[in-house]
Amino acid sequence: QVQLVESGGGLVQAGGSLRLSCAASGDIFSNYAMGWFRQAPGKEREFVAAITWTSDTAHADSVAGRFTISRDNAKSTAFLQMNSLKPEDTAVYSCAAKRSRTLVMRTAQYEYDYWGQGTQVTVFS
């Protein structure tokens, strides 16, 4: 079982950048596929980005070219680099983990077993 803690959220002006971190503990991090999801007020949670244990990645169309997911297995941490932020990126961002050493790219919430508590990102214009 793995525990996840996000950090790095905050208040940023449109066009700015933030880097979210998801620190994992309790198990071997490299055995897990990781994902980032977000939920804006009044909206359902949506997929943002995913990374396999081999560091293959996928990004939602809405963030492709602006956001980049990555991982550092030595630090047991996943990252979400967010550039060119827009007000519509405002949401609570949560990381998720699935124990998986396959090449399957997991973009659906139900595919993940463990979740962090979330970190607020607010982008103002």
N, C-alpha and C positions, 0 to 999 in steps of 0.2 A: 504494500500500500504506500502511496506517495502523498505527501502534503505539499500544497502549492501556495505561494505568497507572492502577490503582484506588488509592484512599486513603480514609481516614475510618472504617475499621472499628475495632472495639474491644470492650470489656467494658462492658455497661450493664445496669442494673436493669430488671426488667419495668415497663412503663409509661413508660419513658424514650424518648429520641429519639437518632437518629444521622443524619448526612448523608454519604452516600457520594459520591465524585467519581470521574469517569473522564476522565482527561486524554488527549487524542488528539494525535498528531503524525504528520507524514509525508505528509499529503494534505489536501485541502480538507474540513474537518470538515462543512460544511453539505451536502456531497454524500452523507452517510451517514445511514442509519437506524441507531438505536442500541437496544440491549436490555440488560436486567439479568436474570441468572439466578442461582440459588443451589443449593448442594448441601450437604445436611445429612449427618452421619456415617451411613454405611450405607444411604443413599438415593440415588436417581438425581437428576441435576441437573434443576431445574424452572424454568419460566418465571416471572418476577416482573413485569416491566413492559417496555414498548416505546414508542418515540417515532419518528415519521417525520421526514423532513427539514423538513416543514411544521409540526412540533410537535404533530401529532395524537398522542394517547396511548392506551395500553391497559394495564390492570393485571389481574393474576390475581385471582380471586375471594377468595383467602385473604388478600390484602393490600389490596384495594380499600377506600378510605376511611381507610386508615392510611398507606399509602406513596404517594408522588407522584414520577413521573419528570419530568425537565425537561432543557433543554439551553440552553447559552449559546454560540452559534456564534462570537461575538467572542473567547471564551476557549477555544474548541475543547474544551469540556468538557460531559459529561453528568452529571446528578446523580440521586441517589435519596434523597429525604427520607423517613425512616422514623420514624413516630410511634407511640405506644402499642405499643411493642415487647412481644412475648411470648416466652417461652422457646422455643416452637416455631419462632421466626424464626431461631434459632441455625443458622448455616451459613457456608460460604464463598460470598461474593457476587462474581460476575464480570460484567464488562461485555463486550459484543460489538458488532461493527459490520458493516454490510453496505452497500456502495456502491450507493445506490438513491435516485433522485429520483422515486419514485412514491408513491402514497397507500396502497400495500399495507402492512398492519399485520403485522409479522413476529413471531410468537410461538413459533416452533419453532427449536430449536438449529441444525438443519441449514441454516437460511436465512442464517446468519451466517458470514462468512468470517474475521473477525479477533476474537481474544479477548485479554483481559488476564489477568494472573496470579492475580487474585482477592485479596480481602481478607476476613479473618475477622471475623464478627460473633457475639458471644456474649452472650446475654441470660439473666440469672440472676433467680430469683424470691426 
